[in-house]
Amino acid sequence: MARLVALNENHRRIGQDHPKAKLTDHDVELIRQLRDQGFMYWQIAAKFEISKTSVAKICTFERRACIATHWKRIKEK
């Protein structure tokens, strides 16, 4: 079975397909929604077991903000 993975302009994997990703793309979107609803960084961090700094960087689009410019089909194991 094959699936598509997102790549940035340098043809590197981004988002949940990045080798060091700890959160899914859905988790990142949920973090941003929770912040929009008024939750504090520390509350969100506790829920997802990540640092407050990570939450802040996700919410301010300093992290996980790449746009997919290419796609690659890979085989799943």
TORLUM-519299 format. One record per atom (N, C-alpha, C): x, y, z; residue in one letter; residue number from 0; atom name. Coordinates in pm, whole numbers. Example, Ala and Ser with C-alpha at 12.3 -4.5 7.8 and 13.67 -1.06 7.14 Angstrom:
BEGIN
{r {1319,-569,780},A,0,N}
{r {1230,-450,780},A,0,CA}
{r {1320,-330,780},A,0,C}
{r {1285,-225,708},S,1,N}
{r {1367,-106,714},S,1,CA}
{r {1290,3,787},S,1,C}
This chain:
BEGIN
{r {85,-118,0},M,0,N}
{r {0,0,0},M,0,CA}
{r {89,124,0},M,0,C}
{r {55,222,-81},A,1,N}
{r {134,345,-91},A,1,CA}
{r {51,462,-39},A,1,C}
{r {122,566,5},R,2,N}
{r {55,689,49},R,2,CA}
{r {142,808,12},R,2,C}
{r {81,926,12},L,3,N}
{r {152,1048,-21},L,3,CA}
{r {204,1115,106},L,3,C}
{r {326,1167,100},V,4,N}
{r {381,1246,210},V,4,CA}
{r {414,1385,156},V,4,C}
{r {398,1484,243},A,5,N}
{r {424,1623,206},A,5,CA}
{r {573,1654,218},A,5,C}
{r {622,1733,122},L,6,N}
{r {761,1776,121},L,6,CA}
{r {766,1927,109},L,6,C}
{r {872,1988,166},N,7,N}
{r {888,2133,153},N,7,CA}
{r {965,2165,24},N,7,C}
{r {1004,2291,8},E,8,N}
{r {1074,2332,-115},E,8,CA}
{r {1211,2265,-130},E,8,C}
{r {1267,2214,-21},N,9,N}
{r {1395,2142,-26},N,9,CA}
{r {1376,1992,-39},N,9,C}
{r {1254,1949,-65},H,10,N}
{r {1218,1807,-81},H,10,CA}
{r {1241,1727,47},H,10,C}
{r {1220,1792,162},R,11,N}
{r {1229,1723,291},R,11,CA}
{r {1089,1705,347},R,11,C}
{r {1070,1595,416},R,12,N}
{r {938,1567,475},R,12,CA}
{r {901,1672,579},R,12,C}
{r {773,1705,583},I,13,N}
{r {725,1803,679},I,13,CA}
{r {604,1747,753},I,13,C}
{r {567,1816,860},G,14,N}
{r {449,1777,937},G,14,CA}
{r {468,1643,1005},G,14,C}
{r {362,1567,1012},Q,15,N}
{r {366,1440,1084},Q,15,CA}
{r {455,1336,1015},Q,15,C}
{r {490,1359,891},D,16,N}
{r {576,1266,819},D,16,CA}
{r {724,1292,840},D,16,C}
{r {758,1401,910},H,17,N}
{r {898,1428,941},H,17,CA}
{r {947,1321,1039},H,17,C}
{r {1068,1272,1020},P,18,N}
{r {1117,1162,1106},P,18,CA}
{r {1116,1192,1256},P,18,C}
{r {1130,1318,1295},K,19,N}
{r {1134,1352,1437},K,19,CA}
{r {1002,1406,1491},K,19,C}
{r {897,1401,1411},A,20,N}
{r {767,1454,1453},A,20,CA}
{r {712,1373,1570},A,20,C}
{r {663,1444,1672},K,21,N}
{r {602,1378,1788},K,21,CA}
{r {451,1397,1789},K,21,C}
{r {402,1494,1712},L,22,N}
{r {259,1523,1705},L,22,CA}
{r {209,1500,1563},L,22,C}
{r {85,1457,1553},T,23,N}
{r {23,1444,1422},T,23,CA}
{r {-22,1582,1374},T,23,C}
{r {-53,1593,1247},D,24,N}
{r {-106,1719,1195},D,24,CA}
{r {-238,1753,1263},D,24,C}
{r {-316,1651,1295},H,25,N}
{r {-443,1672,1365},H,25,CA}
{r {-418,1731,1505},H,25,C}
{r {-317,1679,1575},D,26,N}
{r {-283,1732,1708},D,26,CA}
{r {-245,1879,1700},D,26,C}
{r {-166,1915,1600},V,27,N}
{r {-123,2054,1584},V,27,CA}
{r {-243,2145,1560},V,27,C}
{r {-334,2102,1476},E,28,N}
{r {-455,2181,1450},E,28,CA}
{r {-539,2193,1577},E,28,C}
{r {-549,2085,1652},L,29,N}
{r {-623,2088,1778},L,29,CA}
{r {-559,2183,1880},L,29,C}
{r {-428,2184,1887},I,30,N}
{r {-357,2276,1977},I,30,CA}
{r {-393,2420,1942},I,30,C}
{r {-391,2452,1814},R,31,N}
{r {-423,2588,1771},R,31,CA}
{r {-569,2623,1800},R,31,C}
{r {-659,2527,1784},Q,32,N}
{r {-800,2551,1815},Q,32,CA}
{r {-821,2573,1965},Q,32,C}
{r {-755,2493,2047},L,33,N}
{r {-768,2509,2192},L,33,CA}
{r {-719,2646,2236},L,33,C}
{r {-610,2692,2177},R,34,N}
{r {-558,2824,2211},R,34,CA}
{r {-658,2933,2169},R,34,C}
{r {-718,2917,2052},D,35,N}
{r {-820,3013,2005},D,35,CA}
{r {-941,3016,2098},D,35,C}
{r {-967,2904,2164},Q,36,N}
{r {-1080,2896,2257},Q,36,CA}
{r {-1046,2951,2394},Q,36,C}
{r {-921,2993,2414},G,37,N}
{r {-884,3058,2539},G,37,CA}
{r {-804,2975,2637},G,37,C}
{r {-768,2854,2601},F,38,N}
{r {-686,2772,2690},F,38,CA}
{r {-547,2831,2702},F,38,C}
{r {-486,2816,2818},M,39,N}
{r {-351,2865,2843},M,39,CA}
{r {-250,2765,2787},M,39,C}
{r {-129,2817,2758},Y,40,N}
{r {-24,2730,2704},Y,40,CA}
{r {3,2612,2796},Y,40,C}
{r {9,2636,2926},W,41,N}
{r {43,2528,3019},W,41,CA}
{r {-65,2421,3021},W,41,C}
{r {-191,2461,3002},Q,42,N}
{r {-300,2363,3000},Q,42,CA}
{r {-290,2272,2877},Q,42,C}
{r {-262,2334,2764},I,43,N}
{r {-248,2258,2640},I,43,CA}
{r {-125,2167,2647},I,43,C}
{r {-15,2222,2701},A,44,N}
{r {108,2145,2714},A,44,CA}
{r {87,2020,2799},A,44,C}
{r {14,2035,2908},A,45,N}
{r {-13,1920,2995},A,45,CA}
{r {-95,1814,2923},A,45,C}
{r {-192,1856,2844},K,46,N}
{r {-277,1762,2773},K,46,CA}
{r {-199,1680,2670},K,46,C}
{r {-106,1746,2600},F,47,N}
{r {-32,1678,2494},F,47,CA}
{r {107,1630,2538},F,47,C}
{r {140,1654,2666},E,48,N}
{r {268,1612,2723},E,48,CA}
{r {386,1667,2643},E,48,C}
{r {381,1798,2616},I,49,N}
{r {489,1869,2551},I,49,CA}
{r {517,1996,2632},I,49,C}
{r {621,2068,2598},S,50,N}
{r {655,2188,2673},S,50,CA}
{r {566,2307,2637},S,50,C}
{r {558,2403,2728},K,51,N}
{r {483,2526,2701},K,51,CA}
{r {545,2600,2583},K,51,C}
{r {677,2596,2574},T,52,N}
{r {746,2661,2463},T,52,CA}
{r {704,2601,2330},T,52,C}
{r {692,2470,2325},S,53,N}
{r {649,2405,2201},S,53,CA}
{r {508,2448,2164},S,53,C}
{r {420,2454,2261},V,54,N}
{r {283,2499,2236},V,54,CA}
{r {283,2642,2183},V,54,C}
{r {360,2729,2247},A,55,N}
{r {367,2869,2205},A,55,CA}
{r {417,2880,2062},A,55,C}
{r {519,2805,2028},K,56,N}
{r {575,2812,1893},K,56,CA}
{r {479,2755,1789},K,56,C}
{r {403,2655,1825},I,57,N}
{r {301,2601,1734},I,57,CA}
{r {191,2705,1713},I,57,C}
{r {147,2767,1822},C,58,N}
{r {37,2863,1814},C,58,CA}
{r {74,2991,1741},C,58,C}
{r {201,3028,1744},T,59,N}
{r {246,3150,1674},T,59,CA}
{r {306,3117,1537},T,59,C}
{r {290,2993,1494},F,60,N}
{r {335,2945,1363},F,60,CA}
{r {486,2957,1343},F,60,C}
{r {561,2950,1454},E,61,N}
{r {707,2943,1444},E,61,CA}
{r {751,2799,1420},E,61,C}
{r {665,2705,1454},R,62,N}
{r {692,2563,1437},R,62,CA}
{r {571,2501,1368},R,62,C}
{r {597,2403,1284},R,63,N}
{r {493,2331,1210},R,63,CA}
{r {411,2426,1121},R,63,C}
{r {483,2513,1049},A,64,N}
{r {416,2609,963},A,64,CA}
{r {459,2598,818},A,64,C}
{r {533,2494,782},C,65,N}
{r {579,2477,644},C,65,CA}
{r {460,2446,554},C,65,C}
{r {475,2489,432},I,66,N}
{r {373,2462,331},I,66,CA}
{r {427,2356,237},I,66,C}
{r {345,2259,208},A,67,N}
{r {386,2152,118},A,67,CA}
{r {395,2207,-24},A,67,C}
{r {512,2191,-85},T,68,N}
{r {531,2234,-223},T,68,CA}
{r {544,2115,-316},T,68,C}
{r {573,1998,-260},H,69,N}
{r {587,1876,-339},H,69,CA}
{r {524,1760,-262},H,69,C}
{r {498,1655,-334},W,70,N}
{r {444,1534,-273},W,70,CA}
{r {522,1416,-324},W,70,C}
{r {534,1315,-238},K,71,N}
{r {607,1194,-275},K,71,CA}
{r {525,1072,-234},K,71,C}
{r {517,978,-323},R,72,N}
{r {446,853,-293},R,72,CA}
{r {545,754,-232},R,72,C}
{r {511,702,-114},I,73,N}
{r {598,604,-47},I,73,CA}
{r {519,477,-19},I,73,C}
{r {590,370,-7},K,74,N}
{r {527,243,27},K,74,CA}
{r {524,229,178},K,74,C}
{r {412,187,232},E,75,N}
{r {403,163,376},E,75,CA}
{r {445,20,403},E,75,C}
{r {504,3,519},K,76,N}
{r {553,-131,559},K,76,CA}
{r {441,-214,615},K,76,C}
